[in-house]
Amino acid sequence: MAEKKHQHGEMDISTQKEAFSRFISFGLYLSYAVIGALVFLALFNS
């Protein structure tokens, strides 16, 4: 089976951190766009 025993905190998670950061950034930009669209519609009574 596995020759090496699991050691907590040993795995490289830089890729996961970068993906999570991009996911959060995308969510923020999407929410800003939705808020902007709602403000635009509210101002111009569309």
Buried (B, 14 or more C-beta within 10 A) or exposed (E): EEEEEEEEEEEEEEEEEEEEEEEEEEEEEEEEEEEEEEEEEEEEEE
